[in-house]
Amino acid sequence: MAPDGGRGESGSASSNPRMSQDNSRVDGDEHTTSGPIDPHREPSESFLAARSEQPQFTLRALVVGLLIGILIAFSNTYFGLQTGWISGMAMPSALIGFAYFKGLRALTARLGESVSRYGFGEGFSEVENVLVQTVAGSVGTMPLGCGFVGVVPALEFLLKPSETPESGSSDPQIIAALAAAQEGGGLKLPLGKLVLWALGLCFFGVVFAVPLRKEVIVREKLKFPSGTATALVIGVLHGGEKTGVEGEAEEQYARKRKRVSHGGEDEESQALMGDASPEARQSQDAAQDDDVHGARDHNDRMKQDWQKQIRLLTYAFGVSGSYTLFSFFVPQLHSIPIFGTYLANTWLWNLNPSPAYVGQGIIMGPATTIHMLLGATIGWAILSPIAKYNGWASGDVGDWNTGSKGWIVWISLAIMLADAIVSLGWLVMRPTIWYIRVYGPAITRDVNEKGLSRFVMEILNPRSRGYSPVDLNDDHLPHVDGVSKSTSHQMTTDDEGKEEYDAPPEHQIGWKITVTGLILSLAFCVFAVQYSFAGIISIGLTVLALLLALLLSIMGVRALGETDLNPVSGISKLTQLIFALVTPAGSKNAVVINLLAGAISESGALQAGDLLQDLKTGHLLGASPKAQFYGQLIGSAVGAVVSACVYKLYTHVYTIPGGLFEVPTGYVWIFTARLVTGQGLPEKTAVFAGGAAAIFAALTALRIYGNSVRQPNGEKGAWWVSYVPGGIAVAVGMYNTPSFTIARTAGGVLAWWWTRWKGREETPMIVLASGLILGEGLVSIVNLALASGGVPHLRE
């Protein structure tokens, strides 16, 4: 997950044409069988009812999910401090969970009946695997959700002494932290306060996602491409695993469904077949048996295929892990001067041949990585020399304060802000425009007939005259761009009828739990922020930040559901802009308040989107939303504590910022806070930043238009959209050094070669990328231990 991203396993639909999905609803038959699912079909009522009878919340799934998530949290902290990129790893988590229980079952079978009779690994179901990946993702994304790869490093290491806030608190830890900040800069808080801060941020977004589920998943059926892809993978994994009573039940159900739907037959044709000759009935039964055996053969093939995928994941993990361990002893591997020593030493054009960054590029896709390479070229090959030779950034190129490295960050920041404002603005405008076009003529007619004052009075008091102030019956609805009265009726009546299949009531989260949980989580967040930053940010501003977080998270969730892109960085930057208007002018606390407000909004949007992505997976597979909800809460709590501890461990062992951990997103955060609080810009950056913002605002609008275009075959999205540079991708390429971008681009090109040139399916590429990322991320824990133990490098 880049600063803006979905779960990342399937790529972003907005930036990755390989995974582009149609945002409109797809109507079709409901899937009812177990095993591989059809992502274009909604689960039926009988399917959901049958799945609800399976164990939904099991201790073994919870524990395995937590363990996988903790490993992902280590990995994401490592990558996040380097480039700001993290991934929820939902698909690899499901694959690892499946492989673990399958391996456990095989192991106990080999150990004999004395062990196998305990049933270790037996009966691991799809819904349990959904819980595994939900919990793992909630733990693994906490380094970003709690700000430990951006906001917290900005506070602790990038805050100037002059930006040290004032506080009337008598808390000795706050007093000591402020005194140290005034001397050397940076507001360093003890571990206990960071843990409380993280816990305060990790719950309210999860709870707020619950009331959104009914609208965006059940009623509107938004795609949530990564969630749908994960459901498909889980269905395929378990499709060949049904044996015994469960397998027989599925075969009987398949036969029953075949009788209902085969060849368009209805109940009458079945009755006629009941009176048919024995030969006719045998012929039909034989055809049904062939269908069942064909399904079994298909499942066997899929089972063998995923055995290959598990082996691929293992090999990729081994290669990446070996490279990571070797690179500890030979750190020069992180910066290979492929373009010569002059460009490497003077202009930072190196290559970091990290397998993990190649894997990230595979997941991002060719379009995104090419756009990032474009950003690196503009920033580091054009703007950087211009700024240095003109004396606007006269220091060393790699210096964040006086060099062009810090100068071009302002340009990338302007691009990100322009992209965020246009994208989020369209999310607000689009439904508004739709309602105006559909209902506007009827409202205009009533105003003309009755007059504005009478119309407004009837709106305010509709029962006063015994009739409705505005007639919005279907008969008066205009036909607007294909939105006829029948279409409007389908969006309401049909969604309230048979198409709204949902989990049984006992597996849904009740409104009492939702309301109580939201109040408690918001109150706890206020307490945590006030206690951790006592006297620095007021209660009123904290509440305002939470309200903005809830409002903007709705936009983020809709964007994630439609495009697989959760614009969390744009949401946080928009919050920072708003807080620049409400924070008292000249306040010494302005920069810190701005950072804290942005962190709160980013966390809310990330948590809400993360849960809804998982709930989409669960909905397609018939998992209990209540079990996922509680799993997400537990995972978030564990992830908050783990992330705070891992962050403190990394900052204790390594020099941050410096070396491998430049925390570029920390600089983006602090620069944004300084910009919006009126601290001015470096020389000439205003001109270039303004021009870049205007260009990418237009390009973002063009991409939005292109994504709304219908192709002749009915698919949504113009063919040329992937060729229009995406603002976020270009900005990320600018503020990261070229060494990371080149490796990612290699991964994107590899994905293009495999899927486009070779015409192969992309699943092996995703598995390969997951292994490469996990290998380096997890073996980095070994490197961390070696560094903390003072183990020397072979070459300095």
C-alpha positions, 0 to 999 in steps of 0.5 A, a space after each residue: 500500500 503506497 501512501 494511497 493504496 488498497 490492500 495492494 495484492 491486486 494492484 490499484 485499478 486506477 493505476 494498474 490497467 491489468 486489474 481495472 474493474 468496472 465500477 458499475 453493478 454487475 447483475 447476474 446469477 447468485 453463486 451458491 456453491 462452495 469452492 471457487 467463486 465468481 467475483 461477478 455474482 453476489 452470494 445467495 441467501 441460501 449460501 449465506 445461511 449455509 455458511 453461517 452454520 460453520 464456526 466463524 470465530 475460532 481461537 486457532 484462526 485468531 492466533 495464526 492471524 495475529 502471528 502472521 500480522 506481527 510479522 507483516 508489521 515488522 516488514 511494513 515498519 522496515 519498508 515504511 521507514 525507507 519509502 513510506 510504502 506498506 502492504 496489508 498482504 491480505 492475499 499472502 496472509 490467506 495463502 500462508 494460513 491455508 498452507 499452515 493448516 494444510 501442512 499441520 494436518 499432513 504432519 499429524 497424519 504422518 505422526 500416526 493415529 495417536 497424534 492425528 486423532 486430536 484433529 490438528 489442522 482439520 476442517 480449516 474452512 473458508 470463513 476461518 481463512 477470512 478471519 486469518 487474513 482480516 486479523 493479519 491485515 489489521 495488525 500489519 497495517 498499524 505502522 501506517 495507521 498509527 503514524 509510525 512511518 510518517 507523522 511520528 518520525 516527523 515529530 520526533 526527528 524533523 521538528 525544529 527547536 523553534 517549532 516546539 509547542 507550548 504546554 501547560 501540562 504538569 506531566 513530567 514526561 511532557 515537560 521533559 520532552 518539551 525541554 529536550 525539543 527546545 534544545 535539540 529539536 524533535 518531540 520524543 515521547 516515551 514508549 508508553 505514550 506512543 502506545 496509548 496514542 496508537 491505541 487511541 487511533 486504531 478503533 474509531 475507524 473500524 467501528 465507523 466502517 460498520 454502518 457503511 457496510 450495508 450501503 457500499 457492499 450490500 446495496 451498492 455492491 462496490 467492487 473493492 477489487 483487492 477484497 474480491 481478488 482475495 475472496 477468489 483466491 480463498 475460494 480456489 484454495 479451499 475448492 479442492 479440499 472438500 472431503 467426507 460429509 462436507 464434500 458429499 453435501 456439496 455434490 448433492 447440492 450441486 445436483 440439486 442446483 443443476 436440476 433447477 438451472 440446467 438448460 433453463 429448466 423450471 419446476 414444471 420441467 422437473 415434474 415432467 422428468 419425474 414421469 419420464 422413462 427410466 432411460 430419460 432419467 438415467 440420461 439426466 442423472 448421467 449428465 449431472 454426474 458428468 458435471 460433478 466429476 468435471 467440477 472435481 477434476 477442475 478442483 483437482 487441477 486448481 489444487 495442484 496449481 496452488 501447490 505450485 504457487 506455495 512452492 513459488 512463494 517459498 522459493 521467492 521468500 528464500 531468494 529475497 531473505 538470502 539477499 537481505 542477510 547478505 546485504 547486511 554484511 555488504 551494505 554497498 549492495 543497497 547503492 549500485 552506481 549503474 550509471 557511473 560514479 559521478 551520477 551516483 555520488 553527485 546526483 544520487 542515481 543509484 540502483 537498490 537491487 532489492 528483490 522486495 522493491 521489485 516485488 512492490 513494482 510487480 504489485 503496483 503494475 507497469 502504469 504506476 511504476 512508469 509514472 513513478 519513473 517519470 516523477 523520478 526523471 522530472 525531479 532528479 534529472 531535471 529539477 534537481 540540477 536546475 535548482 542546484 545550478 541556479 543556487 536555489 538549493 546550493 547544498 549537497 543534493 542529498 541534504 533535506 534542508 539545503 540541497 535539491 532533495 528537499 527542494 523538489 519535495 515541495 514540488 511533489 507536495 504540490 502535485 499530491 495536494 492538487 491530485 487530492 483536491 480534484 479527486 476528493 472534490 469529484 467524489 463529492 460532486 458526482 452524487 450531487 450532480 446525479 441528484 440534480 440531474 435526476 430530481 432537479 427538473 421536478 424540484 424546478 417545476 414545483 418551485 415555478 408552480 408554487 413559488 419559492 417561499 411556499 416550496 421552502 415552507 412545505 419542505 420544512 413542514 411537509 404535513 402542514 397542508 396534507 401533501 408532499 412538498 415535492 412529487 418525486 414519483 417515478 412518473 416524473 423522473 426524467 430519462 437522464 443519460 440512461 437513468 430512467 425511472 425503471 433504473 431509479 426504481 431498480 436502485 431502490 426497490 430491487 436493492 431492498 428486495 431479493 438482491 440484498 442478500 446479507 448474513 443472518 441477523 445473528 452474524 451482523 453487528 447490531 446498531 446498539 453495538 455500533 453506536 456504543 462502540 463509536 461513542 466509546 472509541 471516539 471518547 477514547 481517542 480524545 482521551 489518548 490524544 489529550 493524555 499523550 500530548 497533554 496541553 498541546 492540542 485542545 479537546 475542541 480541535 481533537 474533536 474537530 479532527 475526528 469529525 473530519 476523519 469520519 467525513 473524509 473516510 466516507 470519501 476514502 471508502 467509496 474511492 477504495 470500493 470503486 478504484 482499489 485506491 484509498 487516498 489516505 495521503 490526500 485525506 490527511 493533506 486536506 485535513 492539514 489544509 483545513 486545520 491551517 484555517 482553524 488553528 490560531 494564527 501565530 500559535 507555537 503549537 500550529 505545526 504539531 497540531 497540524 501533524 496530529 490532525 492529519 494523522 487522525 484523519 489518515 488513521 480513520 480513513 485507513 481503518 475504515 477502508 481496511 475493514 470494508 475491504 475485508 468485509 467484501 471478502 467475507 461477504 462473497 465467502 459467507 463469513 460472519 461480519 461480526 466475527 470479522 469486526 471483532 477480529 479487526 478490533 483485536 488485531 488493531 489493538 495488538 498491531 498498535 502495541 506491536 507497531 509502537 514497540 517495533 518503531 522504538 526498536 528501529 529508532 534505537 538501533 538505526 540512525 533515523 533519518 539516515 542511511 537506509 531509513 530516510 523517512 521521506 514521508 516524514 519530510 512530506 508531513 512536516 513540509 506540508 505542516 510548515 507550508 499551510 501554517 505560513 512558514 514560507 517556501 524555499 526560493 523559486 519553489 512557489 513558481 514551480 510548485 504552482 505550475 506543477 499543481 495546475 498541470 496535475 490538477 488538469 491531468 487528474 481531471 482528465 483521468 477522472 473523465 477517462 475512467 467514466 467513459 464507456 467503451 464500445 464493449 460496455 467496459 468502463 474506462 478509456 484505453 488511454 487512461 493508463 497513459 495519463 500520469 497519475 499525480 500520486 505516483 509521480 509525486 512518490 517518484 519525486 520524493 523517493 530517491 531514484 534507487 527505489 524507483 528503478 527497482 520498482 519499475 523493473 518489477 512493473 516491466 516484469 509484470 507487463 512482460 508476463 501478463 501482456 506480452 506472454 499473455 499469462 494470468 497474473 496470479 503467479 506474479 502476485 505470489 512471486 511479489 508477495 514472497 519477495 516482499 515477505 522475504 526481505 521484510 522478515 529477514 530484516 528482523 535478523 538484520 535488526 538483531 545483528 545491528 543491535 548486537 554490534 555485528 560488523 559489516 564485512 565491507 564499510 
